[in-house]
Amino acid sequence: MAIFAVTYSYGPEKAETRAELLDQHRGWLRRFDEEGRILGAGVFADKSGALLVLSAASLEEMEDELAKDPFAEAGAIHGTVVTEWTPNWGAFSQGLVPEGNGQSPCGPG
């Protein structure tokens, strides 16, 4: 599985919509957690967006999954950037990757 850094940017005009959908959005994220496919997720301190670090088989699969986010379905995300990510330093490079991957995100040895 590939690891993706997903950056959401939020506009203030949809803050109320996101607040109303927060439980549904968290439920959507919970599925990634239950499948062992989430390395981290959270809103930026200034509430201007969020960072999600998720795994998927391909970019196409990741984009399909992101389209199912209740925030995305409601048009409450101003922008989305999806980047495949290979951690080389820190905890994620030490083999702390989602279960089911079976390999280091940095490749063999």
C-alpha positions in Angstrom: 0.0 0.0 0.0 1.1 3.5 -0.7 1.0 6.3 1.9 -0.6 9.6 1.0 -0.4 13.0 2.7 -3.8 14.7 2.1 -4.1 18.4 2.7 -7.5 20.0 2.9 -8.0 23.7 2.9 -11.1 25.2 4.4 -12.9 28.4 3.7 -14.8 30.2 6.5 -18.0 30.2 4.5 -18.5 26.5 5.0 -17.5 26.3 8.7 -21.1 25.8 9.9 -21.5 22.9 7.4 -18.3 21.2 8.6 -19.5 21.6 12.2 -22.8 20.0 11.3 -21.1 17.1 9.5 -18.2 16.6 12.0 -19.6 13.3 13.5 -20.2 11.9 10.0 -16.7 13.0 8.9 -15.2 11.3 12.0 -17.2 8.2 11.2 -15.7 8.2 7.7 -12.2 8.5 9.2 -13.0 5.8 11.8 -13.3 3.3 8.9 -9.7 4.0 7.9 -8.6 3.5 11.5 -10.5 0.2 11.8 -8.8 -1.0 8.6 -5.4 0.1 9.9 -5.0 2.6 7.1 -4.7 5.9 9.0 -1.3 7.1 10.3 -2.7 10.5 11.5 -5.3 13.1 10.9 -6.2 16.5 12.4 -7.2 20.0 11.8 -4.6 22.8 11.7 -4.5 24.9 14.8 -5.8 28.0 12.9 -8.7 25.9 11.5 -7.7 26.8 7.9 -7.5 23.1 6.9 -6.5 19.7 7.9 -3.8 17.0 7.3 -4.6 13.4 6.8 -2.0 10.7 6.4 -3.7 7.6 4.9 -2.8 4.5 3.0 -4.4 3.1 -0.2 -3.5 0.8 -2.9 -3.2 3.6 -5.5 -3.8 7.3 -6.1 -7.0 6.5 -7.8 -8.3 4.5 -4.8 -7.3 7.4 -2.5 -9.1 9.9 -4.6 -12.2 7.7 -4.7 -12.1 7.4 -0.9 -11.7 11.1 -0.4 -14.8 11.8 -2.6 -16.8 9.8 0.0 -15.8 12.1 2.8 -19.0 13.8 4.0 -17.2 17.2 4.0 -16.3 16.6 0.3 -19.8 15.4 -0.6 -21.2 18.6 1.0 -18.8 20.9 -0.8 -17.3 22.0 2.5 -13.6 21.6 1.5 -12.1 24.6 -0.4 -9.2 22.6 -1.8 -7.6 19.2 -1.6 -4.0 18.2 -2.4 -3.1 14.5 -2.5 0.6 13.6 -2.5 2.1 10.1 -2.3 4.6 10.2 0.6 7.6 8.1 1.5 8.7 8.8 5.1 12.5 8.6 5.4 12.9 9.9 9.0 11.0 9.6 12.3 8.5 7.1 13.6 6.7 6.4 10.3 10.1 5.4 8.7 10.7 2.9 11.6 8.0 0.5 10.4 5.1 2.1 12.2 2.8 1.8 9.2 -0.8 0.7 8.9 -1.4 -3.1 9.5 -1.7 -5.1 6.4 1.1 -3.3 4.6 3.7 -5.8 5.6 6.6 -3.7 4.5 8.5 -0.6 5.5 7.4 2.5 3.7 11.0 3.1 2.8 11.3 -0.2 0.9 13.5 -3.2 1.6 16.2 -3.1 4.3 
